[in-house]
């Protein structure tokens, strides 16, 4: 199991539009093999980023998503905000799940080394 966190720095005046973008999302990721969940986390402190947090059965499942036609279609349908809506570049992080208290029998994700999208 892996997690993918996309940290997105949204200026306060664009927060509502950013959140609406996810409420109106195409939802194509929900049907992808290996997809477990998608959470959009709102920052509580000024200057902190939103986090779009997804959980996948495996790294290969996530790579299947980002390389799919559904990924391109889903992101095109989600709408775009102007460049000035963002205060910093987003940061994408992937983590291998070693332990999850909700899944005591979970086998740790094997170390897959550095992440490469292509």
C-alpha positions in Angstrom: 0.0 0.0 0.0 1.2 3.5 -0.8 0.0 7.1 -0.2 0.4 10.0 -2.5 0.2 13.5 -1.1 0.0 16.5 -3.4 0.7 19.7 -1.4 -0.9 22.6 -3.1 -0.4 26.2 -2.0 -3.6 28.1 -2.7 -4.0 31.7 -1.9 -6.9 32.4 0.5 -9.0 34.3 -2.0 -9.1 31.2 -4.3 -9.8 28.7 -1.5 -13.5 28.3 -2.3 -13.0 27.9 -6.0 -10.2 25.3 -5.3 -12.5 23.3 -3.0 -15.4 23.5 -5.5 -13.1 22.1 -8.2 -12.8 18.9 -6.1 -16.5 18.7 -5.3 -17.1 18.8 -9.1 -14.4 16.4 -10.0 -15.0 13.8 -12.6 -14.5 10.9 -10.2 -12.7 8.7 -12.7 -9.9 7.8 -10.2 -12.5 6.1 -8.0 -12.9 3.3 -10.6 -9.2 2.7 -11.1 -7.7 -0.7 -10.2 -5.9 -0.5 -6.8 -7.5 2.9 -5.8 -8.5 3.0 -2.1 -9.4 6.6 -1.2 -9.0 10.3 -2.0 -9.1 13.0 0.7 -8.8 16.8 0.2 -7.4 18.3 3.4 -7.9 22.0 4.1 -5.1 23.8 6.0 -6.0 25.4 9.3 -2.9 27.7 9.4 -2.2 30.5 7.0 0.5 29.7 4.5 0.1 25.9 4.9 -0.9 23.9 1.7 -4.0 22.0 0.9 -3.2 18.3 0.7 -4.8 16.0 -1.9 -4.2 12.6 -0.3 -4.7 9.4 -2.1 -4.2 5.8 -1.0 -3.4 3.0 -3.4 -2.9 -0.8 -3.1 0.5 -0.4 -4.8 2.9 1.9 -6.6 2.1 0.1 -9.8 -1.6 0.9 -9.4 -0.8 4.6 -8.9 1.4 4.6 -12.0 -1.4 2.9 -13.9 -3.6 5.9 -13.0 -1.2 8.7 -13.9 -0.4 7.0 -17.2 -4.1 6.4 -18.1 -6.4 8.2 -20.5 -8.7 8.6 -17.4 -6.1 10.7 -15.6 -5.8 13.1 -18.6 -9.6 13.2 -18.9 -10.2 13.7 -15.2 -7.8 16.5 -14.8 -9.2 18.2 -17.9 -12.7 18.0 -16.5 -11.7 19.3 -13.1 -11.3 22.9 -14.3 -8.3 25.1 -13.8 -7.5 28.0 -11.7 -5.3 30.9 -12.9 -1.6 30.8 -12.0 -2.0 33.6 -9.5 -4.3 31.3 -7.4 -1.1 29.6 -6.2 1.5 31.1 -3.9 4.1 28.3 -4.5 4.7 25.3 -6.7 2.9 22.1 -5.6 4.9 19.3 -4.1 4.1 15.6 -4.8 5.2 13.1 -2.2 4.8 9.3 -2.2 5.2 7.1 0.9 5.2 3.4 1.3 2.9 2.2 4.1 4.9 0.3 6.7 2.2 0.1 9.3 -1.5 1.0 9.5 -3.3 0.7 12.9 -6.6 0.1 11.1 -5.1 -2.9 9.2 -3.1 -4.8 11.7 -2.4 -7.7 9.3 -1.1 -5.4 6.5 2.1 -6.5 4.9 4.5 -3.5 4.6 4.9 -2.2 1.1 8.3 -3.4 -0.2 10.8 -0.6 -0.7 10.6 0.4 -4.4 13.3 3.1 -4.5 12.9 6.5 -5.9 9.6 7.4 -7.6 9.6 8.0 -11.4 6.4 8.9 -13.2 7.7 7.7 -16.6 
